[in-house]
Amino acid sequence: MCLTASSEFNYLESWLVMLLTTYNNNPSNGLAQTISFYLNKLLCHDDINFCGDKRCEYLAMQRFWRWHGAKKITD
């Protein structure tokens, strides 16, 4: 269960959703790396300590997006 998060944390989560939606429509390595960057910002944010379930999800997502950002996109 997540306690009330700061507006900054909520903003980062909203930005992440927007990036994921954009990637779905227009995949690129640079965007995958940006998603990984924002996941790192969320994981380093103080409010993540109040969201144990999200921390696990974001760690798994970060591993995936780091890998995805490093591989070459082919159509």
C-alpha positions in Angstrom: 0.0 0.0 0.0 1.3 3.4 -0.9 0.9 6.4 1.5 0.3 9.8 0.0 3.1 10.7 -2.3 4.5 14.2 -3.0 3.4 16.1 -6.1 6.9 15.7 -7.5 6.6 11.9 -7.3 3.1 12.0 -8.9 4.5 14.2 -11.7 7.3 11.7 -12.4 4.8 8.9 -12.5 2.6 10.8 -14.9 5.6 11.7 -17.1 6.5 8.0 -17.1 3.0 7.0 -18.3 3.3 9.6 -21.1 6.7 8.2 -22.2 5.4 4.6 -22.2 2.4 5.7 -24.3 4.7 7.5 -26.7 7.0 4.5 -27.0 4.1 2.3 -27.8 3.3 4.5 -30.8 6.9 5.4 -31.8 9.6 3.0 -30.4 13.2 4.1 -30.3 16.3 3.4 -28.3 16.5 7.0 -27.1 13.0 6.9 -25.7 13.7 3.5 -24.0 16.8 5.1 -22.4 14.7 8.1 -21.3 12.1 5.7 -19.7 14.9 4.0 -17.9 16.2 7.4 -16.7 12.8 8.4 -15.3 12.4 5.0 -13.6 15.8 5.6 -11.9 14.6 9.0 -10.8 11.5 7.4 -9.3 13.5 4.7 -7.6 15.9 7.3 -6.1 13.0 9.5 -4.9 12.4 9.5 -1.1 8.7 8.7 -1.6 9.5 5.3 -3.1 10.1 4.1 0.5 6.4 4.5 1.2 5.4 2.4 -1.9 6.9 -1.0 -1.4 4.8 -2.6 -4.1 5.7 0.0 -6.7 9.4 -0.2 -5.8 9.4 -3.9 -6.9 7.5 -3.1 -10.1 9.7 -0.2 -11.0 12.9 -2.3 -10.4 11.6 -4.9 -12.8 10.6 -2.2 -15.3 14.0 -0.5 -15.0 15.8 -3.8 -15.8 13.6 -4.3 -18.8 14.0 -0.7 -20.2 17.8 -0.7 -19.6 18.0 -3.8 -21.7 15.6 -2.5 -24.3 17.5 0.8 -24.5 20.7 -1.0 -25.2 19.4 -3.2 -28.0 18.9 -2.2 -31.6 15.3 -1.5 -32.7 14.4 -3.3 -35.9 11.2 -2.9 -37.9 
